């Protein structure tokens, strides 16, 4: 049974990953969506598609045309919760992006 993919929802009802995806080009959305769809059916997956970022936190590694994107997620029960998405501009994952995903994950566990 595959995991159900859900968007993290803030207390005010916003879905940050969905909003981020809507801002991207059709081509980028298709590439990222394809990578996201791969994960629930093969979970648990490893490199090169998924990398562990900390306790209970993983990233989906997406290759776009001339750039790369990351979608950070957590698994809660039978759900894969998409916490944060961003276009990566440096080799290392920015600490602010990682911290934001960790905070959203902590909110899930409340």
N, C-alpha and C positions, 0 to 999 in steps of 0.2 A: 504494500500500500504506500503510494508516494506521499511525501509531505505536502501539506496545503500551503501555498505561498500567500502571505498576507502583508499588507503595508503597516508599518508602525504608525499609530495614530496618537497625536498629542492630546493633551487634556482639552484643548480648544477645538479638537476635531480635524486638525490639519493632518495631511499625510505627506511628509516632507519628501520621501523618495518618489512618490507618484508625481508631485509638483516638479521635482528636478527632471524626471524623465520627460514630462510634457514640454520642457524647454529645449530639449535636444532635437537634432535633425531626425528625419524619418529613418535614415540609414543607421544612425547611432542607436536609436530606440530598438531597431530590429536586431542589431548585434547584441546589445545588452540583454534584451528580452530573451533571445536564444540561449545566452549563457545562464540567465536566471532559470529558464525552464529545464535546463540540463540537471541542475542540482537536486531537485526533489525526487527525481526518478532514480538517481544513482547514489543517493545519500547513504553512508558518508563518502564523500569524494575527497581527493587530495589534489596535489599539484598536477598539472599547471592550472586547473580551473579554480580550485578552492585552496585557500591557505588559512591556517589557524592564526588568529591575531591576539589571542588571550583566552582566559577561561570562559568557555561558552560563547566566544565571539569569532566569527570567520569572515573572510572577504571573498567575493566572487571577482576573479581577475578577468577583465574584458579588454580585448584588443580592438581599438577603433582605427580608423584611417588616420595615421600619423600621430596618434595619441592613445592613452590608455585610461580606462575608467575602473573604478572600484565600487562595489556595492557591499556594504558591511551588513551582516545579518546574524541572528541568533536563532536557535531552535528551541521552541517551547512546546513540549508535548509532541503533537503531530503537525505542528505549524512551523514554517520557516518564516520568521518575521524580518522583513527588510527594514533596517534601522537607518541607514545613511548611504547616500550615493554621491560620488564626486569624480571629477576629472583629475587625474594625478599629474602633477606638474614637476615632481622631483622623484629621485630614486626611492627615497624613504617616505613612508606614509606620514603625512603631517600629523603632529601630535594633537592639534585642535580637532581634526576629523576623527581620530581614534577616540579622543576623550568624549566627543559628542555621542558617538555610537555607544560607548560604555555607559554614559548617563541614561540614554534611551533604554538600554538593556536593563539597567537597574530599575527604571520606572516600570518595565514589564513585570519584574519580579515582585513588585509591591502588591 
